[in-house]
Amino acid sequence: MLRRRQPDPREFGDDVERFDVRRTIKRILTFSSGPHYCLGAHAARMQGRIVIEELLRQCPEFSVDAVSGQFADGPFTRRYESLPFVAG
């Protein structure tokens, strides 16, 4: 099981370390805002943008075959396991 990264007693009370599926959550803090905002979110967006810009600059005929793409199994994120492309 993945450890949650929201152990803020102001939001979850004094028993933040206890796993409780019935816990009432006031608001979700993951990739949130204010003091709980993910420090790496801006860097990740910037890196992704740079990769795409460079890829398209060097391969202007780049295309993706999303129909042939296969999604990976897993309960947490929806991501491609394979995504064929042509860099023309």
ROSE-4610 file (N, C-alpha, C; in Angstrom, 1 decimal, always signed):
// ROSE-4610
residu = [M/M/M/L/L/L/R/R/R/R/R/R/R/R/R/Q/Q/Q/P/P/P/D/D/D/P/P/P/R/R/R/E/E/E/F/F/F/G/G/G/D/D/D/D/D/D/V/V/V/E/E/E/R/R/R/F/F/F/D/D/D/V/V/V/R/R/R/R/R/R/T/T/T/I/I/I/K/K/K/R/R/R/I/I/I/L/L/L/T/T/T/F/F/F/S/S/S/S/S/S/G/G/G/P/P/P/H/H/H/Y/Y/Y/C/C/C/L/L/L/G/G/G/A/A/A/H/H/H/A/A/A/A/A/A/R/R/R/M/M/M/Q/Q/Q/G/G/G/R/R/R/I/I/I/V/V/V/I/I/I/E/E/E/E/E/E/L/L/L/L/L/L/R/R/R/Q/Q/Q/C/C/C/P/P/P/E/E/E/F/F/F/S/S/S/V/V/V/D/D/D/A/A/A/V/V/V/S/S/S/G/G/G/Q/Q/Q/F/F/F/A/A/A/D/D/D/G/G/G/P/P/P/F/F/F/T/T/T/R/R/R/R/R/R/Y/Y/Y/E/E/E/S/S/S/L/L/L/P/P/P/F/F/F/V/V/V/A/A/A/G/G/G]
num = [1/1/1/2/2/2/3/3/3/4/4/4/5/5/5/6/6/6/7/7/7/8/8/8/9/9/9/10/10/10/11/11/11/12/12/12/13/13/13/14/14/14/15/15/15/16/16/16/17/17/17/18/18/18/19/19/19/20/20/20/21/21/21/22/22/22/23/23/23/24/24/24/25/25/25/26/26/26/27/27/27/28/28/28/29/29/29/30/30/30/31/31/31/32/32/32/33/33/33/34/34/34/35/35/35/36/36/36/37/37/37/38/38/38/39/39/39/40/40/40/41/41/41/42/42/42/43/43/43/44/44/44/45/45/45/46/46/46/47/47/47/48/48/48/49/49/49/50/50/50/51/51/51/52/52/52/53/53/53/54/54/54/55/55/55/56/56/56/57/57/57/58/58/58/59/59/59/60/60/60/61/61/61/62/62/62/63/63/63/64/64/64/65/65/65/66/66/66/67/67/67/68/68/68/69/69/69/70/70/70/71/71/71/72/72/72/73/73/73/74/74/74/75/75/75/76/76/76/77/77/77/78/78/78/79/79/79/80/80/80/81/81/81/82/82/82/83/83/83/84/84/84/85/85/85/86/86/86/87/87/87/88/88/88]
x = [+0.8/+0.0/+0.9/+0.5/+1.3/+0.9/+1.9/+1.6/+1.1/+0.0/-0.5/+0.4/+0.4/+1.3/+0.5/-0.6/-1.4/-1.5/-0.5/-0.6/-0.7/-1.7/-1.8/-2.9/-2.6/-3.6/-4.7/-4.4/-5.4/-6.5/-6.2/-7.2/-7.8/-7.0/-7.4/-7.5/-7.2/-7.3/-6.1/-6.1/-5.0/-4.5/-5.4/-5.1/-4.7/-3.9/-3.5/-2.8/-2.2/-1.4/-2.3/-3.5/-4.4/-5.1/-5.1/-5.8/-7.3/-8.1/-9.5/-10.2/-10.8/-11.5/-12.8/-13.3/-14.5/-14.3/-13.0/-12.6/-13.3/-13.8/-14.4/-13.3/-13.2/-12.1/-12.7/-12.3/-12.8/-12.5/-11.2/-10.7/-9.5/-9.3/-8.1/-6.9/-5.8/-4.6/-3.6/-3.7/-2.7/-2.7/-1.5/-1.4/-2.4/-2.5/-3.5/-3.0/-3.2/-2.8/-2.3/-1.8/-1.3/-0.1/+0.0/+1.2/+1.3/+0.2/+0.2/+0.4/+0.7/+0.9/+2.2/+2.1/+3.3/+4.4/+5.6/+6.7/+7.2/+7.1/+7.6/+6.6/+5.4/+4.3/+4.7/+5.3/+5.7/+6.8/+7.8/+9.0/+8.5/+7.6/+7.2/+6.4/+5.6/+4.9/+6.0/+6.9/+7.9/+8.7/+9.2/+9.9/+9.1/+7.9/+7.0/+6.9/+6.6/+6.5/+7.8/+8.9/+10.2/+10.4/+10.1/+10.3/+9.4/+8.2/+7.2/+7.7/+8.1/+8.5/+9.8/+10.7/+11.9/+11.6/+10.8/+10.4/+9.8/+8.8/+8.1/+9.1/+10.0/+11.0/+11.9/+12.3/+13.2/+12.5/+11.3/+10.5/+9.1/+9.0/+7.8/+6.6/+7.0/+6.0/+5.6/+6.0/+5.7/+4.2/+3.9/+2.5/+2.4/+1.3/+1.1/-0.1/+0.1/-1.0/-1.7/-2.6/-3.3/-4.2/-4.7/-5.6/-4.9/-3.6/-2.8/-2.1/-2.2/-1.6/-2.3/-1.5/-2.1/-1.9/-2.9/-2.8/-2.3/-1.5/-0.9/-2.0/-1.9/-2.8/-2.3/-3.2/-2.9/-4.0/-4.2/-5.3/-5.1/-3.9/-3.6/-3.6/-3.0/-3.0/-3.3/-3.8/-4.1/-2.9/-2.1/-0.9/-0.8/-0.1/+0.2/+1.3/+1.2/+2.3/+3.1/+2.4/+3.0/+2.2/+2.9/+2.2/+3.1/+2.7/+3.5/+3.4/+4.6/+4.6/+5.5/+5.3/+6.2/+6.8/+8.1/+8.9/+9.2/+8.6/+8.8/+9.8]
y = [-1.2/+0.0/+1.2/+2.2/+3.5/+4.3/+4.9/+5.9/+7.2/+7.6/+8.9/+10.0/+11.1/+12.2/+13.4/+13.2/+14.3/+14.2/+14.0/+13.8/+15.2/+16.0/+17.3/+17.2/+17.3/+17.1/+18.2/+19.3/+20.4/+19.9/+19.0/+18.5/+17.2/+16.3/+14.9/+14.6/+15.5/+15.3/+14.6/+14.2/+13.7/+12.3/+11.6/+10.2/+10.1/+11.0/+11.1/+9.8/+9.1/+7.9/+6.7/+6.7/+5.6/+5.5/+4.3/+4.1/+3.9/+4.8/+4.8/+5.1/+4.1/+4.3/+5.1/+5.2/+6.0/+7.4/+7.8/+9.2/+10.2/+11.2/+12.3/+13.3/+13.6/+14.5/+15.8/+16.9/+18.2/+18.7/+18.4/+18.8/+18.0/+17.8/+17.0/+17.9/+17.5/+18.3/+17.9/+16.8/+16.3/+17.2/+17.7/+18.7/+19.8/+20.2/+21.2/+22.6/+23.5/+24.9/+25.3/+26.5/+27.0/+26.2/+26.1/+25.4/+23.9/+23.3/+21.9/+21.6/+22.7/+22.5/+21.7/+20.8/+19.9/+20.8/+20.7/+21.6/+21.2/+20.0/+19.5/+19.7/+20.1/+20.2/+21.2/+22.3/+23.3/+22.8/+22.2/+21.6/+20.5/+19.7/+18.6/+19.1/+20.1/+20.7/+21.4/+22.1/+22.7/+21.7/+20.6/+19.6/+18.9/+18.6/+18.1/+19.0/+20.3/+21.2/+21.3/+21.3/+21.4/+20.2/+19.0/+17.8/+17.8/+18.2/+18.2/+19.3/+20.5/+21.5/+21.1/+20.4/+20.0/+18.8/+17.9/+16.8/+17.4/+18.3/+18.8/+19.7/+20.4/+21.2/+20.3/+19.2/+18.3/+17.3/+17.0/+16.1/+16.7/+17.6/+18.3/+17.4/+16.3/+15.3/+14.3/+14.5/+13.5/+13.3/+12.0/+11.6/+10.4/+10.3/+9.2/+8.4/+7.1/+6.1/+5.7/+6.6/+6.4/+5.1/+4.8/+3.7/+2.4/+2.3/+1.1/+1.1/+2.2/+2.3/+1.3/+0.8/-0.1/+0.5/+0.5/+1.1/+0.0/+0.5/-0.4/-0.7/-1.9/-2.2/-1.5/-1.2/-0.5/+0.3/+0.4/+1.1/+2.6/+3.1/+4.4/+5.5/+5.2/+6.1/+5.5/+6.2/+5.7/+6.2/+5.2/+5.5/+4.5/+4.9/+4.0/+3.1/+1.8/+0.9/+0.9/+1.1/+1.3/+2.3/+3.1/+4.2/+4.4/+3.6/+3.7/+5.1/+5.5/+6.8/+6.8/+7.8/+7.9/+9.3/+9.3/+10.6/+11.2/+10.7/+11.2/+12.2]
z = [+0.0/+0.0/+0.0/-0.8/-0.8/+0.4/+1.0/+2.1/+1.6/+2.1/+1.7/+2.1/+1.4/+1.8/+2.2/+3.0/+3.5/+5.0/+5.8/+7.2/+8.0/+7.6/+8.3/+9.3/+10.6/+11.7/+11.6/+11.0/+10.9/+10.0/+9.1/+8.1/+8.6/+9.2/+9.4/+10.9/+11.8/+13.2/+13.8/+15.0/+15.7/+15.3/+14.6/+14.2/+12.7/+12.3/+10.8/+10.4/+11.2/+10.8/+10.7/+11.3/+11.3/+9.9/+9.3/+8.0/+8.3/+7.8/+8.0/+6.7/+6.1/+4.8/+5.0/+6.2/+6.5/+6.9/+6.9/+7.3/+6.4/+7.0/+6.3/+6.0/+4.7/+4.2/+3.8/+4.4/+4.2/+2.8/+2.4/+1.1/+0.7/-0.5/-1.0/-1.1/-0.6/-0.5/-1.6/-2.2/-3.1/-4.3/-4.8/-5.9/-5.6/-4.4/-4.0/-4.2/-3.3/-3.4/-2.0/-2.0/-0.7/-0.2/+1.1/+1.7/+1.4/+0.9/+0.5/-0.9/-1.7/-3.2/-3.4/-4.3/-4.7/-5.2/-4.6/-5.0/-6.4/-6.8/-8.1/-9.3/-9.0/-10.0/-11.2/-10.8/-11.8/-12.6/-12.0/-12.7/-13.6/-13.2/-14.1/-15.3/-15.1/-16.3/-17.2/-16.7/-17.5/-18.3/-17.6/-18.3/-19.4/-19.2/-20.2/-21.4/-21.1/-22.2/-23.0/-22.4/-23.1/-24.0/-23.4/-24.2/-25.5/-25.3/-26.5/-27.5/-27.0/-27.9/-28.7/-28.0/-28.7/-29.7/-29.3/-30.1/-31.4/-31.3/-32.5/-33.3/-32.7/-33.4/-34.3/-33.7/-34.4/-35.3/-35.1/-35.9/-36.1/-37.1/-37.3/-37.8/-38.4/-38.9/-37.9/-36.6/-35.5/-35.4/-35.3/-35.1/-34.2/-33.5/-32.5/-33.0/-32.8/-33.2/-31.9/-31.4/-30.1/-30.2/-31.4/-31.5/-31.2/-31.5/-31.3/-29.9/-29.2/-27.9/-26.9/-26.0/-24.9/-23.6/-22.8/-21.4/-20.5/-19.5/-18.5/-17.4/-16.8/-15.7/-14.5/-13.6/-12.3/-11.8/-10.5/-9.9/-9.7/-9.8/-9.4/-10.5/-11.6/-12.7/-14.0/-15.0/-16.3/-17.2/-17.7/-18.4/-19.5/-20.6/-21.6/-21.3/-21.6/-21.5/-22.8/-23.9/-25.2/-26.0/-26.8/-27.6/-28.8/-29.9/-31.2/-31.7/-32.3/-33.0/-34.2/-35.1/-36.3/-36.2/-36.3/-36.1/-37.5/-38.5/-39.9/-40.1]
